[in-house]
Amino acid sequence: MLKKFGYGLIVAGALMLGVGVVNAVSVSSAMAAEENKCDKCGDLPSKPAKDCKCACHTAKH
């Protein structure tokens, strides 16, 4: 019985470690991908609207 309890603790610990790693990776990638919107048009500089003629988008092309 003690052996099964120990195996259960090992499995639970491994699952918690895996969840922590996935959470840390997703949070860091979300923070890296954060981008500020343009004050004039409200679009993201990397994804402007097709008809946007704002200077923040035309300067990059």
Secondary structure as GFF3:
##gff-version 3
##sequence-region A 1 61
A	DSSP	alpha_helix	2	32	.	.	.	ID=ss1
A	DSSP	alpha_helix	55	58	.	.	.	ID=ss2
###
